[in-house]
Amino acid sequence: MTAEEIFKANYATYKAKTLAAEGKAISASYVNGEKTYSSSFYKGEAIQSNPNGIKIVRAVNGSRYEEFRFQDETLIDHSSVELTQENSKEYQRKAAYLFVENSYGLSGRLEGGLLDSYLTGGEGYSYAFENEAFTLTRSYQEEGESHVESFLLTLQDEAIASLSYTLDGASSYSYSYQSGDKQEDPNKMKEEDFYFTDFEVSLLEGVQCYVGNELPISFTAVGNLKASTLIDPIAPSQASTEDYHYTDVNGNRQIRFYKAGDFQVEFASSHGVKKNLSVHIEAKPINGIELNQSDRAVYQGATLDLSATILPTTAENLYTVELTAGQAEADLAKKESGDGYTLSVHEDATIGAQITALFTSVALKQDGTHATASVTFTVQEKQTGSLEDTLLGMWSNESFYGTSTITFKEDKTAFAHYFGTLDDTETYFSFTWSNATEAKIVDDNSFKEVDENGDDAEYPIYDDLEVSLQNGELTLTAVSYSLGSDDPMTLTKDMVIDFGF
């Protein structure tokens, strides 16, 4: 018989032995262009090297299957599965085969394709056989172009030990594996290799240890330098207390303290190694003042509430207020209870006079100075007409979201263009005010949320509107029974705003 006849006659045996032998391989490789995948196999363990510095270790350890993934020798992922009667065969295969192109094993590539076509009598093939090496070549035309495919197979003990496939020499891949007696790996990888024997816990260098800051946490292995929080997580013995709160989101570990002082936080690994973090927390320097009022006009006899918020909001809200202009036009008094001051404009205050209130923080900024802010009110003549005369026209309020307005019309209807905070979008209201009093301006059951054209809103948010008049100012509160109420908004006529430009 010729070499070709012998090969064809025994191909079924070659293939069967090849498929059966791969699980006993001690090494395997696959090359596609510049990408090389290779693996060494031990009893119950595969150590595979992939392109781009990736290494994957798959191991059966006792009753568990474990998989470790490394990037340039740094552990980046880990998984562990309990072996059962149902999954044992699947995971033992994973620990004995090369994983390439989303499948385990290489010998399956013998199925179909060029080789089987040749064995079934395909045309256009040539072959050569020498020293257990069998070369098969096919030349063919496709879409007017010439192509050449070739297979090189090496036989060993009646099995295909290696083969390579080439198309035109331009695009090629090859794969091979070597059989032998698998040995025990004396350094077989297991979870315990990555447990902490000791560690240090610290804040990242250069962080500002202020109340309310998110402080990044880092852990450094001591002793066992391979130790990894992917396998042996570290966390505070208490994640949250009245002093601090700790978070760990995808390895981004942070701790936030609620007050100033010296603290010790105990951290422990999942296998019982413990260490303390010692940290000194200081009050955060203030950086500004936010006022509840803005520059605008006020009426003779008006009474205003003045208050401020020291920033950041974690700081103590301590400040003083003094009149730096218009002292003869108004009186300023600190409230007996609660936060803030009361400004009372005199009934005979000079029309056009300006009253300026200067706010000064008690605490210092980081540069050693006090934070200051001021607001100026311009006195307007007190209106003495009827409530109807007072309301008619447009009232407005300038805010971060936009200018909210209410327009009162002579037919006793009103239309509001409102920038609220429940959904941070503009909303439109309509209502009537035929029975208006200073305490209650909106007629019962007349409120509607509408669109910009006055038609009923398709998806209304608010259920009611409360509007009152005091000291020449309208107070508006939009109410949602399901979401709650917005903060009261103050609107004025002929509002004066100084943007400081």
BELFENFEN-V397510 format. One record per residue. N is the residue number from 1. RES is the residue in one letter. D_LAST is the distance of its C-alpha to the last C-alpha in Angstrom with 2 decimals. Layout:
N_RES_D_LAST, N_RES_D_LAST
This chain:
1_M_101.58, 2_T_98.87, 3_A_95.72, 4_E_93.84, 5_E_96.34, 6_I_96.16, 7_F_92.37, 8_K_92.35, 9_A_95.07, 10_N_93.30, 11_Y_89.68, 12_A_89.60, 13_T_90.76, 14_Y_88.27, 15_K_85.39, 16_A_86.54, 17_K_86.95, 18_T_83.60, 19_L_81.77, 20_A_83.62, 21_A_83.15, 22_E_79.38, 23_G_78.83, 24_K_81.04, 25_A_79.11, 26_I_78.08, 27_S_75.46, 28_A_73.76, 29_S_71.33, 30_Y_69.52, 31_V_68.04, 32_N_65.94, 33_G_64.57, 34_E_62.60, 35_K_62.40, 36_T_65.05, 37_Y_65.81, 38_S_68.54, 39_S_69.98, 40_S_72.59, 41_F_74.50, 42_Y_76.14, 43_K_77.82, 44_G_75.18, 45_E_72.28, 46_A_70.50, 47_I_68.18, 48_Q_66.30, 49_S_64.13, 50_N_61.70, 51_P_59.48, 52_N_56.12, 53_G_57.41, 54_I_58.12, 55_K_61.15, 56_I_62.52, 57_V_65.24, 58_R_67.11, 59_A_69.71, 60_V_72.08, 61_N_72.38, 62_G_74.93, 63_S_73.87, 64_R_70.33, 65_Y_68.80, 66_E_65.84, 67_E_63.49, 68_F_61.29, 69_R_58.74, 70_F_57.54, 71_Q_54.99, 72_D_56.17, 73_E_58.27, 74_T_55.43, 75_L_56.16, 76_I_53.54, 77_D_55.38, 78_H_58.44, 79_S_60.44, 80_S_63.66, 81_V_66.08, 82_E_69.17, 83_L_72.21, 84_T_74.28, 85_Q_77.39, 86_E_75.30, 87_N_72.78, 88_S_74.84, 89_K_76.13, 90_E_72.68, 91_Y_71.14, 92_Q_74.20, 93_R_73.85, 94_K_70.23, 95_A_71.53, 96_A_74.13, 97_Y_72.53, 98_L_69.91, 99_F_66.86, 100_V_65.76, 101_E_63.91, 102_N_63.71, 103_S_67.42, 104_Y_69.80, 105_G_72.77, 106_L_73.74, 107_S_77.30, 108_G_76.25, 109_R_75.32, 110_L_79.07, 111_E_79.04, 112_G_79.20, 113_G_77.94, 114_L_79.79, 115_L_82.32, 116_D_83.58, 117_S_83.70, 118_Y_85.98, 119_L_88.22, 120_T_88.71, 121_G_89.92, 122_G_86.89, 123_E_87.43, 124_G_86.06, 125_Y_86.33, 126_S_87.90, 127_Y_88.52, 128_A_89.85, 129_F_91.12, 130_E_91.83, 131_N_91.89, 132_E_90.39, 133_A_87.50, 134_F_87.27, 135_T_85.17, 136_L_84.46, 137_T_82.89, 138_R_82.08, 139_S_81.22, 140_Y_79.90, 141_Q_78.10, 142_E_74.99, 143_E_73.16, 144_G_75.03, 145_E_74.06, 146_S_76.41, 147_H_75.69, 148_V_77.56, 149_E_77.38, 150_S_79.25, 151_F_80.12, 152_L_81.51, 153_L_83.08, 154_T_84.77, 155_L_87.44, 156_Q_88.48, 157_D_91.02, 158_E_90.97, 159_A_87.21, 160_I_84.35, 161_A_82.81, 162_S_80.05, 163_L_79.04, 164_S_76.48, 165_Y_75.32, 166_T_74.13, 167_L_73.01, 168_D_73.42, 169_G_72.58, 170_A_68.89, 171_S_67.92, 172_S_69.82, 173_Y_69.92, 174_S_72.55, 175_Y_73.39, 176_S_76.12, 177_Y_77.28, 178_Q_80.01, 179_S_82.28, 180_G_83.86, 181_D_84.38, 182_K_81.12, 183_Q_80.75, 184_E_78.94, 185_D_75.64, 186_P_75.97, 187_N_72.16, 188_K_71.59, 189_M_68.03, 190_K_67.43, 191_E_64.66, 192_E_65.96, 193_D_65.16, 194_F_61.45, 195_Y_61.68, 196_F_60.03, 197_T_62.50, 198_D_59.70, 199_F_55.94, 200_E_52.96, 201_V_49.76, 202_S_46.51, 203_L_42.74, 204_L_41.23, 205_E_40.57, 206_G_37.12, 207_V_35.90, 208_Q_34.00, 209_C_36.28, 210_Y_33.88, 211_V_34.47, 212_G_33.40, 213_N_33.15, 214_E_35.34, 215_L_37.76, 216_P_39.75, 217_I_43.51, 218_S_46.09, 219_F_49.89, 220_T_52.21, 221_A_55.88, 222_V_58.41, 223_G_62.05, 224_N_62.02, 225_L_59.34, 226_K_59.76, 227_A_58.63, 228_S_55.95, 229_T_53.89, 230_L_54.60, 231_I_58.15, 232_D_57.89, 233_P_54.54, 234_I_53.05, 235_A_51.10, 236_P_50.63, 237_S_53.62, 238_Q_51.17, 239_A_48.20, 240_S_46.27, 241_T_46.70, 242_E_44.76, 243_D_43.46, 244_Y_42.41, 245_H_42.29, 246_Y_43.53, 247_T_43.03, 248_D_44.72, 249_V_43.54, 250_N_45.45, 251_G_45.90, 252_N_42.26, 253_R_43.12, 254_Q_40.58, 255_I_40.89, 256_R_38.34, 257_F_39.06, 258_Y_38.03, 259_K_38.41, 260_A_38.73, 261_G_42.15, 262_D_44.94, 263_F_46.31, 264_Q_49.19, 265_V_49.23, 266_E_52.54, 267_F_52.58, 268_A_55.77, 269_S_57.00, 270_S_58.81, 271_H_62.06, 272_G_61.60, 273_V_60.15, 274_K_57.72, 275_K_55.17, 276_N_52.54, 277_L_48.88, 278_S_47.85, 279_V_44.17, 280_H_42.13, 281_I_38.95, 282_E_36.22, 283_A_33.49, 284_K_30.27, 285_P_27.71, 286_I_24.79, 287_N_21.35, 288_G_19.07, 289_I_19.05, 290_E_18.39, 291_L_18.50, 292_N_20.44, 293_Q_18.34, 294_S_14.83, 295_D_13.50, 296_R_15.91, 297_A_18.87, 298_V_22.24, 299_Y_25.69, 300_Q_28.07, 301_G_30.32, 302_A_28.08, 303_T_28.56, 304_L_25.83, 305_D_26.22, 306_L_23.78, 307_S_24.09, 308_A_22.46, 309_T_23.42, 310_I_23.70, 311_L_23.04, 312_P_25.07, 313_T_27.05, 314_T_30.23, 315_A_29.35, 316_E_30.75, 317_N_28.45, 318_L_28.73, 319_Y_26.16, 320_T_26.17, 321_V_24.20, 322_E_24.21, 323_L_22.94, 324_T_21.09, 325_A_20.68, 326_G_22.94, 327_Q_25.96, 328_A_28.25, 329_E_26.80, 330_A_27.28, 331_D_29.26, 332_L_28.18, 333_A_30.90, 334_K_31.28, 335_K_33.08, 336_E_36.74, 337_S_36.77, 338_G_34.24, 339_D_30.69, 340_G_28.08, 341_Y_27.95, 342_T_28.55, 343_L_26.57, 344_S_28.84, 345_V_27.47, 346_H_30.30, 347_E_32.13, 348_D_31.83, 349_A_28.20, 350_T_26.78, 351_I_25.12, 352_G_21.51, 353_A_21.52, 354_Q_18.77, 355_I_19.96, 356_T_18.01, 357_A_19.61, 358_L_19.12, 359_F_20.48, 360_T_22.17, 361_S_24.15, 362_V_27.82, 363_A_28.10, 364_L_26.62, 365_K_24.48, 366_Q_26.25, 367_D_25.12, 368_G_26.79, 369_T_23.86, 370_H_23.04, 371_A_20.15, 372_T_18.02, 373_A_15.61, 374_S_15.16, 375_V_15.02, 376_T_15.22, 377_F_17.68, 378_T_18.44, 379_V_22.21, 380_Q_23.82, 381_E_27.49, 382_K_29.71, 383_Q_31.19, 384_T_34.99, 385_G_36.06, 386_S_37.80, 387_L_36.33, 388_E_36.52, 389_D_34.54, 390_T_31.91, 391_L_31.56, 392_L_31.69, 393_G_28.55, 394_M_25.56, 395_W_24.08, 396_S_21.11, 397_N_19.35, 398_E_16.19, 399_S_17.04, 400_F_16.76, 401_Y_19.55, 402_G_18.37, 403_T_18.61, 404_S_22.10, 405_T_23.83, 406_I_27.26, 407_T_28.76, 408_F_31.86, 409_K_34.30, 410_E_37.17, 411_D_39.77, 412_K_38.81, 413_T_37.27, 414_A_33.79, 415_F_31.75, 416_A_29.04, 417_H_26.61, 418_Y_26.07, 419_F_24.20, 420_G_26.46, 421_T_27.07, 422_L_30.79, 423_D_30.38, 424_D_26.61, 425_T_27.03, 426_E_26.53, 427_T_29.55, 428_Y_30.89, 429_F_33.03, 430_S_35.28, 431_F_37.32, 432_T_39.11, 433_W_38.75, 434_S_42.01, 435_N_42.94, 436_A_39.54, 437_T_39.42, 438_E_36.46, 439_A_37.62, 440_K_38.32, 441_I_36.72, 442_V_37.78, 443_D_41.43, 444_D_43.74, 445_N_44.24, 446_S_41.78, 447_F_38.94, 448_K_38.66, 449_E_36.30, 450_V_36.01, 451_D_34.46, 452_E_31.93, 453_N_34.93, 454_G_36.27, 455_D_39.16, 456_D_40.19, 457_A_38.20, 458_E_40.38, 459_Y_39.34, 460_P_38.03, 461_I_36.43, 462_Y_36.29, 463_D_39.34, 464_D_38.08, 465_L_35.20, 466_E_35.00, 467_V_32.98, 468_S_33.28, 469_L_31.81, 470_Q_31.36, 471_N_29.66, 472_G_27.89, 473_E_26.45, 474_L_27.85, 475_T_28.61, 476_L_29.33, 477_T_31.29, 478_A_32.39, 479_V_35.72, 480_S_37.58, 481_Y_41.10, 482_S_41.38, 483_L_37.94, 484_G_36.94, 485_S_34.21, 486_D_30.44, 487_D_28.63, 488_P_28.32, 489_M_25.20, 490_T_24.03, 491_L_23.15, 492_T_22.40, 493_K_22.60, 494_D_19.80, 495_M_17.27, 496_V_14.11, 497_I_11.04, 498_D_7.82, 499_F_5.63, 500_G_3.80, 501_F_0.00
